[in-house]
Amino acid sequence: MRTDLFDFDLPESAIALRPAVPRDAAKMLVVHSGKTLVDSTVRDLPNFLRTGDQLVVNDTRVIPAQLSGRRIGRETEPKIDVTLIKRLDGSHWQALARPAKKLAVGDGVRFGNEGRVCLLGNLDAQVESKDDNGEIVLSFSFHGPILDQAIADVGSPPLPPYIAGKRTPDNKDVVDYQTMFAVKEGAVAAPTAGLHFTPELEAALKAKGIGLHCVTLHVGAGTFLPVKADDTSDHKMHSEWGEVSAQTADALNAARRNGGRIVAVGTTSLRLLESSASDDNTIKPFSGETAIFITPGYRFKAVDILMTNFHLPKSTLFMLVSAFSGLETMKAAYAHAVANGYRFYSYGDASLLFRADA
């Protein structure tokens, strides 16, 4: 499909720079294909679900993957910013570098401020490889848990460029950019639909007989990358590691047999569940990489309802929600959201989408 079909007008002022307080006070737009849009709030989520429905949240935890440093070992020492994308082994990370043109294979990079001690000193790395898109592979001087601690010492929350370009990340983001379910470290971007949840909302859902289950998808920085290809078939998705346990798969399949619906909290949960589902709509245990790219025409096998934030024009995530609820339905919903002051993207408001063919 043509990428420009997924374009729409979005004023910069609509991109949220801070989350709602409390988290479940965020707005929520309820979208049924062919029905009137409903303006609500996240804390009213139980009112739109039924006893026996099952929520699936992503329990990944964001690491402080944004590193700032300088090139070392040559005559000049330009500033280098790096976003870690994916752990390759105990000492190697795939990363995005800016400005990548300042780096060559074999260069050293030193992260951290000179006055800020990280373990035995600053955190050093060497560029082992580089491609034409600014992606590099870094070999760090530390390994394993020591490297994890060093990254925590010198790194900062990897806020999306749409936020970080307007303000400096601070200590509030260390808390704000984690969901209440975050336990398994490995993501470099938050599963942002989960940011809306509070213990009070979880209790209200359970009181109505709605189940809650965890899966893990370590979200990569590829989620921030725009679709540059003119046609969606030419876009390459970054792969991400995910896991659906046998216990979770069994519980979700049992709930569906009893008439319960699967509610994915976030596109990350949805993409993982769809990656784990077989052609007969059964959810299977899953552990491994997924690079699933969902566009209109995709047949959904696992998810009936999607709770998600508002996404950017021509993004893979707007393509996904258009596949789920219909392109024209989502364009109308997003026009309503812009006109009515909904806040977009990672710290923004939520939408509750019912599958068009359900």
TAZI-V439658 format. One record per backbone hydrogen bond with DSSP energy under -1.0 kcal/mol. CO is the residue of the C=O (numbers start at 1). NH is the residue of the N-H. If there is no record, write none. Layout:
co,nh
CO,NH
CO,NH
This chain:
co,nh
1,232
2,5
3,6
4,7
6,314
11,14
12,15
14,344
22,25
23,26
24,43
26,42
27,350
28,40
29,352
30,38
31,354
32,35
38,30
40,28
41,44
42,45
44,47
45,48
46,49
50,53
53,211
54,263
55,213
56,265
57,215
59,183
59,184
61,186
61,187
63,65
65,84
66,156
67,82
68,112
69,80
70,110
72,108
78,71
80,69
81,98
82,67
83,96
86,94
90,144
91,140
92,88
92,89
93,138
94,85
94,86
95,136
96,83
98,81
99,102
100,103
104,107
107,127
108,72
109,125
110,70
111,123
113,116
118,121
123,111
124,141
125,109
126,139
127,106
129,137
131,134
134,97
135,131
136,95
137,128
138,93
139,126
143,146
144,148
145,149
146,150
147,151
148,152
149,153
150,154
151,155
156,66
157,159
160,163
160,164
161,165
163,166
163,167
172,176
173,177
175,178
179,182
184,61
187,63
190,192
191,194
192,195
193,196
194,197
198,202
199,203
200,204
201,205
202,206
203,207
205,210
206,209
209,52
211,55
213,57
215,59
216,243
217,219
219,188
220,223
221,224
230,3
231,234
232,235
240,290
241,218
242,288
243,216
244,286
245,249
246,250
247,251
248,252
249,253
250,254
251,255
252,256
253,257
254,258
255,260
256,259
261,54
262,304
262,305
263,56
264,266
264,307
266,270
267,271
268,272
269,273
270,274
271,275
272,276
276,284
278,281
282,278
286,244
288,242
290,240
295,298
304,355
305,264
306,353
307,266
308,351
310,345
312,315
315,319
316,320
317,321
318,322
319,323
320,324
321,325
322,326
324,356
326,330
327,331
328,332
329,333
330,334
331,335
332,336
333,337
334,338
335,339
336,340
337,342
338,341
343,349
344,16
345,348
350,29
351,308
352,31
353,306
355,358
